Amino acid sequence: MIYLDNAATSWPKPPEVAQAMTDFLQRAGGNPGRSGHTLSIEAGRTIYAVREQVATLFNAADPMRVLFTLNGTHALNLALRGLLRPGDRVVASAMEHNAVMRPLRQLEREGVSLEVAPCRRDGTLELGALERAVSPGTRLVVMLHASNVTGTIMPVAEAAAIAHRAGALFLLDAAQSAGALPLDMQALGVDLLAFTGHKSLLGPPGTGGLVLGAGVDVSELEPLYRGGTGSRSESEQQPSDLPDKYESGTPNGVGIAGLGAALDWIARRGLAAIRAHEEALTETLIDGLRALPGVSMHGTGDARMSTAVVSFAHESLTVSEIGLRLDEEHGILTRVGLHCAPAAHRTIGTFPSGTVRLAPGPFTTRDDVEAAVRSIAAVLRP
């Protein structure tokens, strides 16, 4: 089996991830912040240590502004629904995932004004169009760092600067880039960063977070839900302390422990080495597919301008048939269809049929991708 669906969920995980989760359950299984006994204190220490790891990875100034969530979608909803009110104006790109577009469309029905800035057919952002869309008075600009459909990397620093010149906050969806690309919130001008743990961060499902920059006024960011936090228990009002204001209920301590082990693995391997490895694999896939008759690839066609994602379609075979045959006949696991991103597929011209998406990861080898290209050629052969 060759796994090429890392853009959905990375697999395999570093073995340290499962070990850390087992260790947490065995030695720190208490409820963090709810009790004063040894197991509770150890659980709290573990979770705080991972906050520090996340803050270091993204160059966030304050670990207490790392808010743990169930995934990237949860984090994006916290940011969008927490910040935007009826009458506010928000701008997004035309390549966004439904984790952004569905909350925004619902907020639009509730009175928020939404503007979608166009992108080119290769998924790249038209900065001039974004600048025209972000008028003074815009409350928020939200944009993905890299497309889950084409892998196209967006000009984050330039987009954040456009947002700030208009007085808007900038929210970055880093679901596809966290762990795959260097990401410095302060250097890029990112005010809020949403990440998920189960993709390139190599952590377990059920982990993610929203990181708040120093410029975010937390009095203006409403929590998605309220409840027990282990702090200010004398009051029936939600505490204002961070991160408690946004983390009601028992956290996924075991998952966060696994995420911490994954972040340790990434730190040891080095983001630069991971990026170089995945860029080489992506280039091999692009070159191999480009030589196959009847294949159309979507994106920039340049591995340097993309994460490890390659999308293609064929002139006569449906993407579903290609994906099924790759799985059943060759053991190549891909993802086909619209990838929860209809806006992106409309932009690149592949709606409603979608594409076949190949997404190698840090454990994928050159032999794997060369075998995948040979298998694709066999499936497409008349």
QUIKAPE-V514513 format. One record per residue. N is the residue number from 1. RES is the residue in one letter. PHI is phi in whole degrees, -180 to 180 (999 if undefined). NEAR is the number of other ideal C-beta (glycine too) atoms within 12 Angstrom. D_LAST is the distance of its C-alpha to the last C-alpha in Angstrom with 1 decimal. Layout:
BEGIN
n=N res=RES phi=PHI near=NEAR d_last=D_LAST
n=N res=RES phi=PHI near=NEAR d_last=D_LAST
END
This chain:
BEGIN
n=1 res=M phi=999 near=19 d_last=24.3
n=2 res=I phi=-120 near=33 d_last=23.7
n=3 res=Y phi=-95 near=30 d_last=25.3
n=4 res=L phi=-126 near=45 d_last=24.1
n=5 res=D phi=-128 near=32 d_last=26.0
n=6 res=N phi=-69 near=42 d_last=29.3
n=7 res=A phi=-71 near=45 d_last=29.7
n=8 res=A phi=-89 near=31 d_last=30.3
n=9 res=T phi=-155 near=30 d_last=32.5
n=10 res=S phi=-71 near=40 d_last=32.9
n=11 res=W phi=-159 near=28 d_last=32.4
n=12 res=P phi=-77 near=20 d_last=33.9
n=13 res=K phi=-92 near=35 d_last=37.4
n=14 res=P phi=-57 near=32 d_last=39.9
n=15 res=P phi=-59 near=16 d_last=41.9
n=16 res=E phi=-63 near=27 d_last=45.1
n=17 res=V phi=-66 near=35 d_last=44.0
n=18 res=A phi=-63 near=23 d_last=44.3
n=19 res=Q phi=-65 near=22 d_last=47.4
n=20 res=A phi=-65 near=36 d_last=49.1
n=21 res=M phi=-68 near=33 d_last=48.4
n=22 res=T phi=-64 near=19 d_last=49.9
n=23 res=D phi=-60 near=22 d_last=52.9
n=24 res=F phi=-61 near=35 d_last=53.5
n=25 res=L phi=-65 near=22 d_last=53.7
n=26 res=Q phi=-85 near=16 d_last=56.0
n=27 res=R phi=-121 near=21 d_last=58.4
n=28 res=A phi=-142 near=30 d_last=58.1
n=29 res=G phi=-82 near=23 d_last=57.3
n=30 res=G phi=-77 near=28 d_last=60.0
n=31 res=N phi=-93 near=25 d_last=59.7
n=32 res=P phi=-65 near=38 d_last=60.0
n=33 res=G phi=79 near=32 d_last=62.8
n=34 res=R phi=-101 near=23 d_last=64.1
n=35 res=S phi=-141 near=18 d_last=66.4
n=36 res=G phi=-104 near=14 d_last=68.6
n=37 res=H phi=-86 near=16 d_last=67.8
n=38 res=T phi=-59 near=14 d_last=66.0
n=39 res=L phi=-67 near=22 d_last=62.6
n=40 res=S phi=-67 near=22 d_last=62.5
n=41 res=I phi=-64 near=21 d_last=63.6
n=42 res=E phi=-66 near=27 d_last=61.0
n=43 res=A phi=-63 near=34 d_last=58.2
n=44 res=G phi=-63 near=33 d_last=59.5
n=45 res=R phi=-64 near=24 d_last=59.6
n=46 res=T phi=-61 near=37 d_last=56.0
n=47 res=I phi=-67 near=41 d_last=54.7
n=48 res=Y phi=-65 near=27 d_last=56.9
n=49 res=A phi=-61 near=28 d_last=55.6
n=50 res=V phi=-73 near=41 d_last=52.0
n=51 res=R phi=-56 near=34 d_last=53.3
n=52 res=E phi=-64 near=25 d_last=54.6
n=53 res=Q phi=-63 near=34 d_last=51.3
n=54 res=V phi=-64 near=47 d_last=49.4
n=55 res=A phi=-60 near=32 d_last=52.1
n=56 res=T phi=-66 near=25 d_last=51.9
n=57 res=L phi=-59 near=38 d_last=48.1
n=58 res=F phi=-100 near=41 d_last=48.2
n=59 res=N phi=52 near=22 d_last=51.7
n=60 res=A phi=-90 near=37 d_last=53.2
n=61 res=A phi=-71 near=22 d_last=57.0
n=62 res=D phi=-134 near=25 d_last=58.0
n=63 res=P phi=-58 near=26 d_last=56.4
n=64 res=M phi=-71 near=25 d_last=58.1
n=65 res=R phi=-95 near=34 d_last=55.9
n=66 res=V phi=-91 near=43 d_last=52.8
n=67 res=L phi=-103 near=42 d_last=52.3
n=68 res=F phi=-81 near=47 d_last=50.1
n=69 res=T phi=-132 near=41 d_last=47.8
n=70 res=L phi=-75 near=31 d_last=45.2
n=71 res=N phi=-177 near=34 d_last=42.3
n=72 res=G phi=-68 near=46 d_last=41.4
n=73 res=T phi=-61 near=32 d_last=41.2
n=74 res=H phi=-60 near=34 d_last=44.8
n=75 res=A phi=-63 near=42 d_last=45.9
n=76 res=L phi=-65 near=44 d_last=44.6
n=77 res=N phi=-64 near=34 d_last=46.2
n=78 res=L phi=-60 near=40 d_last=49.4
n=79 res=A phi=-69 near=50 d_last=49.4
n=80 res=L phi=-70 near=42 d_last=48.4
n=81 res=R phi=-76 near=31 d_last=50.5
n=82 res=G phi=-75 near=36 d_last=53.3
n=83 res=L phi=-98 near=38 d_last=53.7
n=84 res=L phi=-91 near=37 d_last=52.9
n=85 res=R phi=-124 near=20 d_last=55.4
n=86 res=P phi=-52 near=14 d_last=55.5
n=87 res=G phi=98 near=14 d_last=56.1
n=88 res=D phi=-72 near=28 d_last=54.4
n=89 res=R phi=-119 near=32 d_last=51.6
n=90 res=V phi=-130 near=45 d_last=48.4
n=91 res=V phi=-123 near=40 d_last=45.6
n=92 res=A phi=-130 near=49 d_last=42.0
n=93 res=S phi=-92 near=47 d_last=38.9
n=94 res=A phi=-83 near=38 d_last=35.9
n=95 res=M phi=-111 near=47 d_last=33.7
n=96 res=E phi=-70 near=48 d_last=35.7
n=97 res=H phi=-75 near=41 d_last=34.6
n=98 res=N phi=-65 near=29 d_last=35.9
n=99 res=A phi=-63 near=39 d_last=38.5
n=100 res=V phi=-99 near=46 d_last=40.1
n=101 res=M phi=-68 near=34 d_last=39.1
n=102 res=R phi=-67 near=24 d_last=40.1
n=103 res=P phi=-60 near=37 d_last=43.6
n=104 res=L phi=-68 near=39 d_last=44.1
n=105 res=R phi=-65 near=21 d_last=43.2
n=106 res=Q phi=-67 near=18 d_last=45.7
n=107 res=L phi=-63 near=32 d_last=48.3
n=108 res=E phi=-62 near=23 d_last=47.7
n=109 res=R phi=-65 near=13 d_last=48.6
n=110 res=E phi=-93 near=19 d_last=51.7
n=111 res=G phi=112 near=15 d_last=52.9
n=112 res=V phi=-85 near=28 d_last=51.2
n=113 res=S phi=-89 near=25 d_last=50.0
n=114 res=L phi=-116 near=34 d_last=46.4
n=115 res=E phi=-121 near=30 d_last=44.9
n=116 res=V phi=-107 near=31 d_last=41.3
n=117 res=A phi=-81 near=35 d_last=40.9
n=118 res=P phi=-69 near=25 d_last=37.7
n=119 res=C phi=-125 near=39 d_last=35.1
n=120 res=R phi=-79 near=26 d_last=32.7
n=121 res=R phi=-68 near=25 d_last=28.9
n=122 res=D phi=-90 near=28 d_last=28.4
n=123 res=G phi=90 near=45 d_last=30.8
n=124 res=T phi=-76 near=34 d_last=33.8
n=125 res=L phi=-87 near=40 d_last=37.2
n=126 res=E phi=-87 near=26 d_last=39.3
n=127 res=L phi=-62 near=27 d_last=42.6
n=128 res=G phi=-63 near=17 d_last=44.5
n=129 res=A phi=-66 near=22 d_last=43.1
n=130 res=L phi=-63 near=38 d_last=44.1
n=131 res=E phi=-63 near=26 d_last=47.6
n=132 res=R phi=-69 near=16 d_last=48.0
n=133 res=A phi=-76 near=33 d_last=47.0
n=134 res=V phi=-90 near=37 d_last=49.4
n=135 res=S phi=-83 near=22 d_last=52.7
n=136 res=P phi=-55 near=15 d_last=56.0
n=137 res=G phi=99 near=16 d_last=56.7
n=138 res=T phi=-63 near=34 d_last=53.1
n=139 res=R phi=-83 near=35 d_last=53.5
n=140 res=L phi=-152 near=43 d_last=50.2
n=141 res=V phi=-115 near=52 d_last=47.1
n=142 res=V phi=-122 near=53 d_last=44.2
n=143 res=M phi=-154 near=54 d_last=41.0
n=144 res=L phi=-77 near=48 d_last=38.3
n=145 res=H phi=-80 near=48 d_last=38.3
n=146 res=A phi=-146 near=47 d_last=34.6
n=147 res=S phi=-76 near=48 d_last=31.8
n=148 res=N phi=-78 near=48 d_last=30.0
n=149 res=V phi=-96 near=52 d_last=27.0
n=150 res=T phi=-112 near=49 d_last=26.7
n=151 res=G phi=80 near=52 d_last=29.3
n=152 res=T phi=-56 near=42 d_last=31.3
n=153 res=I phi=-90 near=39 d_last=34.8
n=154 res=M phi=-91 near=46 d_last=37.5
n=155 res=P phi=-80 near=28 d_last=40.8
n=156 res=V phi=-65 near=37 d_last=43.0
n=157 res=A phi=-60 near=24 d_last=46.3
n=158 res=E phi=-66 near=25 d_last=46.2
n=159 res=A phi=-66 near=43 d_last=45.3
n=160 res=A phi=-64 near=37 d_last=48.1
n=161 res=A phi=-65 near=22 d_last=50.6
n=162 res=I phi=-62 near=33 d_last=49.8
n=163 res=A phi=-61 near=41 d_last=50.5
n=164 res=H phi=-68 near=25 d_last=53.7
n=165 res=R phi=-63 near=19 d_last=55.0
n=166 res=A phi=-92 near=27 d_last=54.8
n=167 res=G phi=83 near=19 d_last=56.6
n=168 res=A phi=-98 near=37 d_last=53.5
n=169 res=L phi=-82 near=38 d_last=52.3
n=170 res=F phi=-121 near=43 d_last=48.9
n=171 res=L phi=-107 near=53 d_last=46.7
n=172 res=L phi=-109 near=49 d_last=43.7
n=173 res=D phi=-87 near=49 d_last=40.9
n=174 res=A phi=-103 near=50 d_last=40.1
n=175 res=A phi=-57 near=49 d_last=37.8
n=176 res=Q phi=-93 near=50 d_last=35.0
n=177 res=S phi=-109 near=44 d_last=37.3
n=178 res=A phi=-63 near=46 d_last=40.1
n=179 res=G phi=93 near=47 d_last=39.6
n=180 res=A phi=-109 near=44 d_last=36.9
n=181 res=L phi=-129 near=38 d_last=38.9
n=182 res=P phi=-60 near=26 d_last=42.6
n=183 res=L phi=-145 near=39 d_last=44.4
n=184 res=D phi=-112 near=27 d_last=48.1
n=185 res=M phi=-57 near=40 d_last=49.4
n=186 res=Q phi=-72 near=21 d_last=52.6
n=187 res=A phi=-69 near=16 d_last=51.1
n=188 res=L phi=-84 near=32 d_last=48.3
n=189 res=G phi=83 near=31 d_last=50.8
n=190 res=V phi=-85 near=44 d_last=49.1
n=191 res=D phi=-87 near=40 d_last=51.5
n=192 res=L phi=-136 near=46 d_last=49.5
n=193 res=L phi=-127 near=49 d_last=46.5
n=194 res=A phi=-102 near=49 d_last=44.4
n=195 res=F phi=-136 near=50 d_last=42.5
n=196 res=T phi=-120 near=45 d_last=40.7
n=197 res=G phi=-88 near=46 d_last=41.2
n=198 res=H phi=-95 near=36 d_last=38.0
n=199 res=K phi=-98 near=43 d_last=35.5
n=200 res=S phi=-71 near=49 d_last=36.2
n=201 res=L phi=-77 near=51 d_last=39.8
n=202 res=L phi=68 near=42 d_last=38.5
n=203 res=G phi=-89 near=47 d_last=41.0
n=204 res=P phi=-80 near=37 d_last=40.9
n=205 res=P phi=-60 near=29 d_last=39.9
n=206 res=G phi=86 near=27 d_last=42.9
n=207 res=T phi=-129 near=44 d_last=44.1
n=208 res=G phi=173 near=43 d_last=44.3
n=209 res=G phi=-178 near=50 d_last=47.0
n=210 res=L phi=-121 near=51 d_last=48.5
n=211 res=V phi=-106 near=46 d_last=50.4
n=212 res=L phi=-101 near=41 d_last=53.2
n=213 res=G phi=-74 near=34 d_last=54.4
n=214 res=A phi=-65 near=22 d_last=58.1
n=215 res=G phi=-82 near=26 d_last=58.0
n=216 res=V phi=-89 near=31 d_last=57.0
n=217 res=D phi=-84 near=17 d_last=60.0
n=218 res=V phi=-69 near=31 d_last=59.5
n=219 res=S phi=-69 near=12 d_last=62.1
n=220 res=E phi=-99 near=22 d_last=59.6
n=221 res=L phi=-107 near=33 d_last=56.7
n=222 res=E phi=-80 near=22 d_last=57.1
n=223 res=P phi=-70 near=33 d_last=55.7
n=224 res=L phi=-72 near=28 d_last=53.1
n=225 res=Y phi=-149 near=20 d_last=55.3
n=226 res=R phi=-133 near=20 d_last=58.7
n=227 res=G phi=165 near=20 d_last=60.4
n=228 res=G phi=-69 near=21 d_last=61.8
n=229 res=T phi=-127 near=29 d_last=61.4
n=230 res=G phi=84 near=27 d_last=64.2
n=231 res=S phi=-122 near=23 d_last=66.0
n=232 res=R phi=51 near=18 d_last=68.8
n=233 res=S phi=-67 near=16 d_last=69.0
n=234 res=E phi=-75 near=7 d_last=72.3
n=235 res=S phi=-109 near=14 d_last=70.7
n=236 res=E phi=-92 near=10 d_last=68.6
n=237 res=Q phi=-98 near=16 d_last=67.1
n=238 res=Q phi=-62 near=23 d_last=63.9
n=239 res=P phi=-67 near=25 d_last=64.8
n=240 res=S phi=-97 near=21 d_last=64.1
n=241 res=D phi=-66 near=21 d_last=63.7
n=242 res=L phi=-98 near=27 d_last=60.4
n=243 res=P phi=-89 near=39 d_last=58.0
n=244 res=D phi=-58 near=31 d_last=59.7
n=245 res=K phi=-54 near=31 d_last=59.6
n=246 res=Y phi=-115 near=40 d_last=55.8
n=247 res=E phi=-127 near=41 d_last=55.4
n=248 res=S phi=-66 near=26 d_last=57.2
n=249 res=G phi=88 near=23 d_last=56.7
n=250 res=T phi=-69 near=25 d_last=55.8
n=251 res=P phi=-77 near=38 d_last=53.2
n=252 res=N phi=-81 near=34 d_last=50.2
n=253 res=G phi=-60 near=40 d_last=52.1
n=254 res=V phi=-66 near=36 d_last=49.9
n=255 res=G phi=-68 near=37 d_last=46.7
n=256 res=I phi=-65 near=46 d_last=48.7
n=257 res=A phi=-61 near=44 d_last=49.8
n=258 res=G phi=-63 near=38 d_last=46.2
n=259 res=L phi=-62 near=51 d_last=45.3
n=260 res=G phi=-61 near=43 d_last=48.3
n=261 res=A phi=-66 near=36 d_last=46.9
n=262 res=A phi=-65 near=44 d_last=43.5
n=263 res=L phi=-65 near=39 d_last=45.4
n=264 res=D phi=-62 near=26 d_last=47.4
n=265 res=W phi=-62 near=33 d_last=44.2
n=266 res=I phi=-63 near=38 d_last=42.8
n=267 res=A phi=-63 near=24 d_last=46.3
n=268 res=R phi=-69 near=16 d_last=46.3
n=269 res=R phi=-70 near=24 d_last=42.8
n=270 res=G phi=95 near=15 d_last=43.4
n=271 res=L phi=-61 near=30 d_last=41.5
n=272 res=A phi=-63 near=15 d_last=41.0
n=273 res=A phi=-68 near=18 d_last=39.4
n=274 res=I phi=-63 near=36 d_last=37.1
n=275 res=R phi=-62 near=29 d_last=36.1
n=276 res=A phi=-62 near=21 d_last=35.5
n=277 res=H phi=-63 near=28 d_last=33.3
n=278 res=E phi=-71 near=44 d_last=31.1
n=279 res=E phi=-65 near=30 d_last=31.0
n=280 res=A phi=-64 near=24 d_last=29.7
n=281 res=L phi=-64 near=40 d_last=26.9
n=282 res=T phi=-63 near=44 d_last=26.0
n=283 res=E phi=-63 near=28 d_last=25.9
n=284 res=T phi=-64 near=30 d_last=23.6
n=285 res=L phi=-64 near=45 d_last=21.1
n=286 res=I phi=-60 near=35 d_last=21.4
n=287 res=D phi=-63 near=22 d_last=20.9
n=288 res=G phi=-68 near=28 d_last=17.9
n=289 res=L phi=-71 near=37 d_last=16.1
n=290 res=R phi=-60 near=23 d_last=17.4
n=291 res=A phi=-85 near=17 d_last=15.5
n=292 res=L phi=-91 near=30 d_last=11.9
n=293 res=P phi=-67 near=16 d_last=10.4
n=294 res=G phi=81 near=21 d_last=10.6
n=295 res=V phi=-94 near=33 d_last=13.0
n=296 res=S phi=-117 near=27 d_last=16.5
n=297 res=M phi=-100 near=38 d_last=19.2
n=298 res=H phi=-127 near=40 d_last=22.5
n=299 res=G phi=127 near=45 d_last=25.9
n=300 res=T phi=-77 near=31 d_last=27.9
n=301 res=G phi=73 near=28 d_last=25.4
n=302 res=D phi=-128 near=23 d_last=28.5
n=303 res=A phi=-61 near=32 d_last=29.1
n=304 res=R phi=-72 near=21 d_last=32.8
n=305 res=M phi=-105 near=26 d_last=32.8
n=306 res=S phi=-145 near=43 d_last=30.9
n=307 res=T phi=-78 near=47 d_last=31.3
n=308 res=A phi=-79 near=48 d_last=28.7
n=309 res=V phi=-138 near=51 d_last=26.2
n=310 res=V phi=-131 near=48 d_last=22.8
n=311 res=S phi=-113 near=51 d_last=21.1
n=312 res=F phi=-147 near=42 d_last=17.6
n=313 res=A phi=-140 near=36 d_last=15.4
n=314 res=H phi=-128 near=32 d_last=12.0
n=315 res=E phi=-68 near=16 d_last=11.8
n=316 res=S phi=-125 near=16 d_last=9.8
n=317 res=L phi=-93 near=27 d_last=10.1
n=318 res=T phi=-74 near=21 d_last=13.7
n=319 res=V phi=-65 near=36 d_last=15.6
n=320 res=S phi=-64 near=21 d_last=16.9
n=321 res=E phi=-65 near=20 d_last=13.7
n=322 res=I phi=-62 near=42 d_last=12.7
n=323 res=G phi=-63 near=34 d_last=16.3
n=324 res=L phi=-65 near=20 d_last=16.6
n=325 res=R phi=-70 near=25 d_last=13.8
n=326 res=L phi=-60 near=38 d_last=15.2
n=327 res=D phi=-71 near=25 d_last=18.5
n=328 res=E phi=-74 near=15 d_last=18.1
n=329 res=E phi=-96 near=16 d_last=15.7
n=330 res=H phi=-129 near=26 d_last=16.9
n=331 res=G phi=69 near=17 d_last=20.2
n=332 res=I phi=-102 near=38 d_last=19.5
n=333 res=L phi=-99 near=31 d_last=21.8
n=334 res=T phi=-128 near=41 d_last=21.3
n=335 res=R phi=-128 near=33 d_last=22.5
n=336 res=V phi=-123 near=34 d_last=20.8
n=337 res=G phi=108 near=28 d_last=22.4
n=338 res=L phi=-100 near=28 d_last=25.5
n=339 res=H phi=56 near=40 d_last=27.3
n=340 res=C phi=57 near=26 d_last=30.7
n=341 res=A phi=-142 near=44 d_last=30.8
n=342 res=P phi=-62 near=26 d_last=30.2
n=343 res=A phi=-61 near=35 d_last=32.4
n=344 res=A phi=-65 near=48 d_last=30.3
n=345 res=H phi=-69 near=37 d_last=27.1
n=346 res=R phi=-64 near=24 d_last=29.0
n=347 res=T phi=-65 near=33 d_last=30.1
n=348 res=I phi=-90 near=37 d_last=26.8
n=349 res=G phi=86 near=23 d_last=25.2
n=350 res=T phi=-116 near=33 d_last=22.9
n=351 res=F phi=-85 near=21 d_last=25.1
n=352 res=P phi=-101 near=13 d_last=24.6
n=353 res=S phi=-77 near=26 d_last=21.0
n=354 res=G phi=83 near=32 d_last=21.7
n=355 res=T phi=-140 near=44 d_last=19.6
n=356 res=V phi=-92 near=47 d_last=18.4
n=357 res=R phi=-111 near=46 d_last=21.4
n=358 res=L phi=-110 near=53 d_last=21.8
n=359 res=A phi=-138 near=46 d_last=25.5
n=360 res=P phi=-71 near=47 d_last=26.8
n=361 res=G phi=-139 near=41 d_last=30.5
n=362 res=P phi=-66 near=37 d_last=33.4
n=363 res=F phi=-98 near=25 d_last=32.4
n=364 res=T phi=-76 near=35 d_last=28.8
n=365 res=T phi=-108 near=20 d_last=28.4
n=366 res=R phi=-62 near=21 d_last=26.5
n=367 res=D phi=-59 near=14 d_last=24.9
n=368 res=D phi=-60 near=32 d_last=23.7
n=369 res=V phi=-72 near=37 d_last=22.0
n=370 res=E phi=-67 near=23 d_last=20.4
n=371 res=A phi=-65 near=26 d_last=19.1
n=372 res=A phi=-64 near=40 d_last=17.8
n=373 res=V phi=-62 near=35 d_last=15.9
n=374 res=R phi=-63 near=24 d_last=14.3
n=375 res=S phi=-67 near=33 d_last=13.5
n=376 res=I phi=-61 near=40 d_last=12.0
n=377 res=A phi=-59 near=25 d_last=9.8
n=378 res=A phi=-67 near=18 d_last=8.7
n=379 res=V phi=-67 near=32 d_last=8.3
n=380 res=L phi=-83 near=31 d_last=6.3
n=381 res=R phi=-66 near=18 d_last=3.9
n=382 res=P phi=-61 near=12 d_last=0.0
END
